[in-house]
């Protein structure tokens, strides 16, 4: 904030830490999340949840979600920059975590998850290549954030796909009704679809939205680090912007945004900049040659509905 926050009002520190923290120094990931959530959502009170536990040696989503379920006072927007390969988790665990996402949605919380940094992903099933979806990005009850970059990385130019931006179709969750029209339109109109054997066209499709995910400055342990990239960056930025919109809604006597997806799809991405150029990465084989899905007009499984235009998005989301 001392280096980059001189031109706008902001809070100087995290308001509350929930959970235990070690005595070690903060890593780039934690620094990135906090710095850009607090910058994009300037002057909004920010909490950090620290959950060291693991399930099946992977991310501690259930532990964190149970903590949320047992608290009566919570932040309205939560952003998480972590995920696991959908196939690496047991079905029982995925469904249990998804139940907690449903509860959070019913309570009016907005949960944002990074779409991942491996494009469409890739894995081999019985000797055949398929794309590899990520969880919790693939849950129908969270809002998933993809990534973009500037066409000219050294200038603020038109946004294009960041080739690492995670996206695709779940092999576990069926496609929710709120996105059926948008997905059908994409599948019908895209001129660069991968072979149908690579993805489950009837699964929950993600991401829902995107934001810039390339070329960030991060200050970690007082050291400025340039060119940090990933949907770990785009997700807290989008969360900060939604927090500002919640502030306007509350000041106007309206409830927080809550579960955002049905509204995003019903309004066809109004208030978002439609990113229509670029493709993300996938399997390095002769059949797809490292290319996954490509962006196009409207929703796509690379950048969702697009990136936030704050004045337009505020106008779109301010009223019920």
C-alpha positions in Angstrom: 0.0 0.0 0.0 2.9 2.4 0.7 4.3 1.7 -2.8 1.1 1.6 -4.9 -1.7 2.9 -2.7 -0.9 6.6 -2.4 -3.6 7.7 -4.8 -6.7 6.1 -3.2 -8.2 5.6 0.2 -7.6 2.1 1.7 -7.4 0.2 4.9 -3.9 -0.4 6.3 -4.3 -3.9 7.5 -6.4 -7.0 7.5 -9.3 -6.6 10.0 -9.4 -10.1 11.3 -7.6 -13.4 10.9 -9.7 -16.6 11.5 -7.6 -19.6 12.3 -4.0 -20.2 13.2 -1.0 -18.8 11.4 2.5 -20.0 11.5 5.5 -17.8 12.4 7.0 -18.0 9.0 6.8 -15.2 6.4 3.9 -14.8 4.1 4.3 -16.4 0.7 3.6 -14.8 -2.7 0.2 -16.5 -2.9 -1.1 -15.2 0.4 0.4 -11.7 -0.3 -1.2 -11.6 -3.7 -4.6 -12.5 -2.5 -4.7 -10.0 0.4 -3.1 -7.1 -1.5 -5.3 -7.2 -4.6 -8.5 -8.0 -2.7 -7.8 -5.0 -0.5 -6.8 -2.8 -3.4 -9.7 -3.6 -5.8 -12.1 -3.5 -2.9 -10.5 -0.5 -1.4 -11.6 0.5 2.1 -13.7 -2.6 2.6 -13.0 -4.6 5.8 -11.1 -7.8 4.9 -10.8 -11.0 6.8 -8.3 -13.8 6.2 -9.2 -17.5 6.9 -6.3 -19.8 7.6 -7.1 -23.5 7.4 -4.0 -25.7 7.7 -5.8 -29.0 7.6 -6.0 -31.3 4.6 -8.3 -33.9 3.2 -6.8 -36.8 1.2 -3.5 -34.7 1.3 -5.3 -31.9 -0.6 -7.0 -28.6 0.0 -8.9 -28.1 3.3 -12.2 -26.9 1.8 -14.6 -28.8 4.1 -12.9 -27.7 7.2 -13.2 -24.0 6.1 -16.8 -24.5 4.9 -17.9 -26.1 8.2 -16.4 -23.1 10.0 -18.5 -20.7 7.9 -21.6 -22.8 8.5 -21.2 -22.4 12.3 -20.6 -18.6 12.2 -23.5 -16.1 12.2 -21.5 -13.1 11.2 -19.4 -13.4 8.0 -18.0 -11.4 5.2 -20.4 -11.2 2.2 -17.8 -12.2 -0.4 -15.2 -14.9 -0.2 -12.4 -15.5 -2.7 -10.3 -18.7 -2.9 -7.3 -19.1 -5.2 -6.9 -22.9 -4.8 -8.3 -26.0 -6.4 -7.7 -29.7 -7.0 -8.2 -31.9 -10.1 -11.8 -33.1 -10.0 -10.7 -36.7 -10.6 -8.2 -36.6 -7.7 -11.0 -36.4 -5.1 -13.5 -39.0 -3.9 -17.1 -38.6 -5.1 -18.2 -38.6 -1.4 -15.9 -35.8 -0.5 -16.9 -33.7 -3.6 -20.6 -34.1 -2.9 -20.1 -33.3 0.8 -18.2 -30.1 0.0 -20.8 -29.2 -2.7 -23.6 -29.5 -0.1 -21.8 -26.8 1.9 -21.6 -24.6 -1.2 -25.3 -25.0 -1.5 -25.8 -23.9 2.1 -23.5 -20.9 1.6 -25.5 -19.9 -1.5 -28.8 -20.2 0.4 -27.3 -18.0 3.1 -26.6 -15.3 0.6 -22.8 -15.6 0.5 -20.8 -15.0 -2.7 -18.1 -17.6 -3.1 -15.5 -17.0 -5.8 -13.0 -19.7 -6.9 -10.0 -19.5 -9.3 -10.6 -21.5 -12.5 -7.0 -22.8 -12.4 -3.8 -22.2 -14.4 -3.6 -25.2 -16.7 -6.1 -24.2 -19.4 -8.5 -27.1 -20.2 -6.1 -29.5 -18.4 -5.1 -32.9 -19.7 -5.1 -36.5 -18.4 -5.0 -40.0 -19.9 -8.0 -42.3 -19.4 -7.5 -45.9 -20.6 -4.9 -44.6 -23.0 -7.0 -41.8 -24.4 -6.5 -38.1 -23.7 -9.3 -36.0 -22.1 -9.5 -32.5 -20.6 -9.2 -32.4 -16.9 -11.7 -30.2 -15.0 -10.9 -28.6 -11.6 -12.8 -28.6 -8.4 -14.3 -26.5 -6.7 -14.2 -24.5 -9.9 -16.6 -27.0 -11.4 -19.2 -26.7 -8.6 -22.5 -25.2 -9.8 -22.8 -23.2 -6.6 -19.7 -21.1 -6.8 -18.7 -18.3 -9.2 -15.6 -19.3 -11.0 -13.1 -16.7 -12.3 -10.9 -17.2 -15.4 -8.0 -15.0 -16.6 -7.1 -12.6 -19.3 -4.0 -10.7 -20.4 -3.4 -7.5 -22.4 -2.8 -8.0 -26.1 0.4 -5.9 -25.6 1.7 -7.0 -22.2 3.6 -3.7 -21.7 0.6 -1.5 -22.3 -3.1 -1.3 -21.3 -4.5 -2.6 -24.5 -7.5 -4.9 -25.5 -7.8 -7.9 -23.3 -7.4 -11.4 -24.8 -7.4 -14.9 -23.3 -4.5 -15.7 -20.9 -3.6 -19.1 -22.3 -3.3 -20.6 -18.8 -6.9 -19.6 -17.9 -8.7 -22.7 -16.6 -12.0 -23.7 -18.0 -14.1 -26.6 -19.3 -16.9 -28.9 -18.3 -17.4 -31.0 -15.1 -17.4 -34.7 -15.2 -19.2 -34.8 -11.9 -21.9 -32.1 -11.9 -24.7 -31.8 -14.5 -25.2 -28.6 -16.2 -27.3 -26.2 -14.1 -30.4 -24.8 -15.8 -29.2 -21.2 -15.4 -26.4 -21.7 -18.0 -28.0 -24.1 -20.5 -28.9 -21.4 -23.0 -25.4 -19.8 -22.9 -23.5 -23.1 -23.2 -25.7 -24.4 -26.0 -25.1 -21.2 -28.0 -21.3 -21.5 -27.5 -21.3 -25.2 -28.5 -23.3 -24.4 -31.6 -21.4 -21.3 -32.7 -17.7 -22.0 -31.9 -15.6 -22.8 -34.9 -12.7 -24.2 -32.8 -14.4 -26.9 -30.7 -12.1 -29.8 -29.6 -13.2 -33.3 -30.4 -16.4 -34.2 -28.3 -14.5 -37.1 -26.7 -12.4 -34.7 -24.8 -15.1 -33.1 -22.6 -18.5 -33.7 -21.1 -20.7 -31.2 -23.0 -23.6 -31.8 -20.6 -21.6 -31.0 -17.4 -21.4 -27.8 -15.4 -19.4 -25.4 -17.6 -16.9 -22.9 -16.2 -15.6 -20.2 -15.7 -18.5 -17.7 -15.2 -16.4 -14.5 -15.4 -12.8 -13.4 -15.7 -10.4 -10.7 -14.9 -6.8 -9.8 -15.7 -4.5 -12.6 -14.6 -1.1 -11.5 -16.0 1.7 -9.2 -15.1 0.9 -8.3 -11.5 3.3 -6.6 -9.0 3.2 -8.3 -5.6 5.1 -7.1 -2.5 6.1 -10.1 -0.5 8.0 -9.6 2.8 8.7 -6.0 1.7 10.2 -7.1 -1.6 8.4 -6.0 -4.8 8.1 -8.9 -7.2 7.0 -8.2 -10.9 5.2 -10.4 -13.5 3.2 -12.5 -11.1 0.4 -14.2 -13.0 -2.5 -16.7 -12.6 -6.2 -16.8 -11.8 -5.0 -16.5 -8.2 -4.8 -12.8 -9.1 -8.0 -12.4 -11.2 -10.1 -14.0 -8.5 -9.4 -11.6 -5.6 -9.6 -8.6 -8.0 -13.1 -9.7 -9.0 -14.0 -10.3 -5.3 -12.9 -6.8 -4.4 -15.1 -5.3 -7.1 -18.1 -7.3 -6.0 -17.4 -6.0 -2.4 -17.6 -2.4 -3.6 -20.9 -3.2 -5.4 -22.2 -4.8 -2.1 -21.3 -1.6 -0.3 -23.4 0.4 -2.8 -26.3 -2.1 -2.4 -26.3 -2.0 1.4 -26.1 1.8 1.4 -29.2 1.8 -0.8 -31.1 -0.5 1.5 -30.6 -3.6 -0.6 -29.2 -7.0 0.5 -25.8 -8.2 -0.6 -25.5 -9.9 -4.0 -25.4 -13.5 -2.6 -25.2 -16.4 -5.1 -24.4 -14.6 -8.3 -24.5 -17.2 -11.1 -28.3 -17.2 -12.0 -28.3 -13.5 -12.3 -25.1 -13.4 -14.4 -26.6 -15.8 -17.0 -30.1 -14.3 -16.9 -28.6 -10.9 -17.7 -26.3 -12.3 -20.4 -23.1 -10.9 -18.8 -24.3 -7.3 -18.7 -21.7 -5.0 -17.2 -18.8 -7.3 -18.3 -16.3 -6.7 -21.2 -16.7 -9.6 -23.6 -13.3 -11.1 -24.4 -13.5 -12.7 -27.9 -9.9 -13.4 -28.9 -7.6 -16.3 -27.9 -7.6 -19.9 -26.8 -6.2 -21.7 -23.7 -3.9 -24.6 -23.5 -4.6 -28.4 -23.2 -3.1 -31.7 -24.2 0.2 -31.7 -26.2 -0.7 -34.3 -28.7 -1.3 -34.6 -32.4 -5.1 -34.4 -32.1 -5.5 -31.1 -30.3 -1.9 -29.8 -30.5 -2.0 -28.1 -27.1 -5.2 -26.1 -27.7 -8.3 -26.3 -25.6 -11.3 -24.0 -26.0 -11.3 -20.6 -27.7 -13.2 -17.5 -26.6 -15.9 -16.0 -28.7 -18.9 -13.6 -28.5 -20.9 -14.1 -25.3 -20.1 -16.8 -22.8 -17.3 -19.2 -23.4 -15.4 -21.8 -21.2 -12.2 -19.7 -21.2 -13.2 -16.3 -19.9 -16.9 -16.8 -19.1 -19.0 -13.7 -19.7 -15.9 -11.5 -19.6 -14.1 -9.0 -17.3 -15.6 -6.4 -15.0 -16.3 -2.9 -16.2 -17.0 -1.4 -12.8 -19.4 1.5 -13.6 -21.4 -0.7 -15.9 -21.4 -3.7 -13.6 -22.5 -1.5 -10.7 -25.4 -0.2 -12.7 -26.4 -3.8 -13.6 -26.1 -5.3 -10.1 -27.2 -2.4 -8.0 -30.9 -3.1 -8.1 -32.7 -6.4 -7.2 
